[in-house]
Amino acid sequence: MKTFNTAGPSIPGDHYMLDPLARIDLPEIEALIDAKRYFVLHAPRQTGKTTALLALMHHLNAQGRYRCAYANIEGAQAARGDETQGIPAACSAIARSIEDYTGEAALHRWYRETGVHIEPQDRLTALLRHWSQLDAKPAVLFLDEVDALVGDTLISLLRQIRAGYAQRPEAFPQTVVLCGVRDVRDYRIHSGGEIITGGSAFNIKAVSLRLANFSRAECEQLWQQHEAETGQRFDPAIYPELWADTEGQPWLVNALGHELTWNMRELRDRSRPITLTHYWQARENLIQSRATHLDQLTDKLREPRVARIVHALLQGEVVQERFPTDDVQYVEDLGLIASRPQIRIANRIYREVIPRELTWTIQTVLPYEQPWYLRADRRLDIPKLLTAFQQFFREHSQAWIEGFDYKEAAPQLLMQAFLQRIVNGGGRIQREYGLGRRRTDLLIEWPIDEQQGFFGPVQRVVIELKLCRKGSLDALIAEGLTQTADYADKAGADEAHLVIFDRRPGVAWEDKIWQRSETLHRAPDSSRSNTSARTIGVWGC
C-alpha cells in the first residue's frame, strides 16, 4: 500500500509522488551537461531534491551517454573545519556511491589501495580524475548536502573540484552538480578571521537552479493518487485550504496527507470520506506535533541574520533599515520566507508555527484555563479574556519580555501565547502580519456546537494588535479602528477588538491600562451596499 512520504527520498512503489523529472527543467539540465557546465541545484529541506537527483541519475544512465553517480557527503560534516578528516570522509562516500550506482568496483578498490594515501588537499581531485579516466564515457557527479560542510573542509572541497575543471571531460567529470539548501554564493566560510565566500572558492558554476514548490494543481494531483489507489474521497473544499496552508511546500503537503490517511486512525477505514473538519484537525495535529521538519525550521530563528528579518515581519512595523541581499536570500533559501511580491512568511502554517514556537514555554506555564472564559452559550467571553490579559501583561510582561530574543515583537507574541493557551483544543487562530502593515491581525474561530464543530455555527472574533512607540495615541487609535473594521469585514467577524500596546517611555501603568468602545460608521463600498456601523472594543496595555 502506498503512503504519503515524509522522510527521505520518495520511492515509486512505496509512495504517492509526482514525476521528479517533471519538477525540474530537464531540457535545460541536459543542455548544461552537454555543454560541460558545472552548476548548483538548491531548495529548502525536504522539498524533493534527493528524489529529483536520483531520478535524473537513472535517466542519464539509461540513455547510455554518461556514467552518472549520486553521493551524499553530509557525513563529512562531523569533521567541521578539519579537512584532514572531512575530505577523506567525503572521498570515501563518493567512491562507495560510484560503485553502488554505476557498478564500477575498480574505483573503490583503487581508492582503498591507493587513494587513501594521497594528501587530503589533493585526494578529491585525484579520485575524480581516476574515475573519469576509467571509461571513455564522460562522468557526471551529483554531490548532495554540500552546504553541510564548513570551514577548511568546504574550502578544500570546492577548490579541489575547481582545480580539475580544466581537464574535463577526459580527466575530470564532464559535469559536477552541487546540491543543498543554499546557493553556493551563501557558503560563508571563515578562515583565520577572513570570510571566503562560495563565489570565490567555486567561481566555475554556470548557473544556480532552484527546485520549486508544488503548484496548486500538483498538490491536488498528489492527493488524488490516494483517492485513485484506495477509493477514499477527499472533500473538494479541502484543496483551497491545503494551498493556503502550504503554498505547495512538498513536506507540508505530504505530512498533512499522512496525518489524514494514517495518523488519524479512524480514517484508516477507507470507506470513510475525509471532510474539511478532518483536515482542520490534521492541520492542528501537525502543528502541535513539532515534527522534525518544523523543529529544524524554527531552530533557525535563533540565527541573527534570520532573526532580524523574521522579527521585522512579526512586528509589522515599517522597516527603515535595508536588509542585506545575502540575508534575504539565505532566509528564502531556508524556505522561511517568500520575497515576492514582497517579503512575507512563506505559508500559513509557518505563520502559525513561528509565533507558537517562540512562545512555547509561556503557553505551557500560563495559569489560565479555557473553561474560565466560556459563557453559558459556549461562546468565548472575549471582554473577560482581554481584561485578564491586561492584568497579566501589567504584572508579568517586563519579566517575560526580558527573556525574549524577539524583544520588540514581544507584546504581540505574549498576546498570541495567551490566546493560544485559551483556544487550544477547541478553535483556531489565523494570523496575518508582514512588513509595513503596522499591525498584527488575529482571527479567532470558535465552534459553538462541539458536535457539529466547524460545520455548525462559528464565533468569529478579530483582535488587532498595534504598538504605540511615539506620537499621538488618538491618531494611532483612529488608524487602528479603520484597519480593524476592514479586517473584520473581510473575515466576516461579528466581534472586533483593537489592542494598543503603549511602549512610550515614561507612561505609567495607570495610563496604559484602559478599555472603551468605539462605533465606526462605514460608508457604502463594493462590500457594503448600505451605510453600516461597527462597534469595536479598544483596549490599552
Sequence and secondary structure as in RCSB ss.txt:
>XXXX:A:sequence
MKTFNTAGPSIPGDHYMLDPLARIDLPEIEALIDAKRYFVLHAPRQTGKTTALLALMHHLNAQGRYRCAYANIEG
AQAARGDETQGIPAACSAIARSIEDYTGEAALHRWYRETGVHIEPQDRLTALLRHWSQLDAKPAVLFLDEVDALV
GDTLISLLRQIRAGYAQRPEAFPQTVVLCGVRDVRDYRIHSGGEIITGGSAFNIKAVSLRLANFSRAECEQLWQQ
HEAETGQRFDPAIYPELWADTEGQPWLVNALGHELTWNMRELRDRSRPITLTHYWQARENLIQSRATHLDQLTDK
LREPRVARIVHALLQGEVVQERFPTDDVQYVEDLGLIASRPQIRIANRIYREVIPRELTWTIQTVLPYEQPWYLR
ADRRLDIPKLLTAFQQFFREHSQAWIEGFDYKEAAPQLLMQAFLQRIVNGGGRIQREYGLGRRRTDLLIEWPIDE
QQGFFGPVQRVVIELKLCRKGSLDALIAEGLTQTADYADKAGADEAHLVIFDRRPGVAWEDKIWQRSETLHRAPD
SSRSNTSARTIGVWGC
>XXXX:A:secstr
  B   SSS  TTTB    GGGTTTHHHHHHHHHTT EEEEE STTSSHHHHHHHHHHHHHHHTS EEEEEE GG
GGGGTT HHHHHHHHHHHHHHHHHHHH  HHHHHHHHHTGGGS HHHHHHHHHHHHHHS SS EEEEEESGGG  
HHHHHHHHHHHHHHGGGTTTSS SEEEEEESS GGG  EEETTEEE HHHH TTEEEEEE     HHHHHHHHHH
HHHHH   B TTHHHHHHHHHTT HHHHHHHHHIIIIISGGGGSTTS B HHHHHHHHHHHHHHT HHHHHHHHG
GGSHHHHHHHHHHHH     S   HHHHHHHHHTTSEE SSS EESSHHHHHHHHHHHTHHHHHH    GGGGB 
TTS B HHHHHHHHHHHHHHHHHHHHHT SSGGGHHHHHHHHHHHHHHTTT EEEEE  TT  SEEEEEEEES T
TTGGGS EEEEEEEEEEE SS HHHHHHHHHHHHHHHHHHHT SEEEEEEEE  TT  HHHH EEEEEEEEE  B
TTBSS EEEEEEEEE 
